[in-house]
């Protein structure tokens, strides 16, 4: 599910994002934040590493 959410956000930022051909800083930070939240859920919630 995390991969689908990341893909959907990526597509939304491309479609509704800035007119430039690049991402704005807040978009990059948001994508990284979603990815790290996904990793945290996987490590702590699913795999129970710690």
C-alpha positions in Angstrom: 0.0 0.0 0.0 2.9 2.4 0.7 4.2 2.0 -2.8 0.7 2.8 -4.2 0.5 5.9 -2.0 4.0 7.1 -3.0 3.1 6.6 -6.7 -0.2 8.5 -6.3 1.5 11.4 -4.6 4.2 11.4 -7.3 1.6 11.5 -10.0 -0.4 14.3 -8.2 2.7 16.4 -7.8 3.5 16.1 -11.5 -0.1 16.8 -12.6 -0.9 19.6 -10.2 2.6 20.8 -9.3 4.6 23.7 -10.5 4.7 24.8 -14.1 8.4 24.1 -14.2 9.8 20.8 -15.3 11.0 20.0 -11.8 9.8 19.5 -8.3 9.6 22.2 -5.7 11.5 21.6 -2.4 8.4 21.0 -0.4 7.3 18.3 -2.8 10.6 16.5 -2.5 10.4 16.7 1.3 6.8 15.4 1.2 7.7 12.4 -0.9 10.7 11.6 1.3 8.5 11.9 4.4 5.9 9.5 3.0 8.7 7.0 2.1 10.3 7.2 5.6 6.9 6.9 7.3 6.3 3.7 5.2 9.7 2.3 6.2 9.0 3.1 9.9 5.6 1.3 9.7 7.3 -1.7 8.1 10.2 -1.9 10.5 8.3 -1.2 13.8 4.8 -2.4 13.0 5.1 -5.3 10.6 8.6 -6.8 11.1 8.9 -5.7 14.8 12.6 -5.3 14.5 12.8 -3.1 17.6 
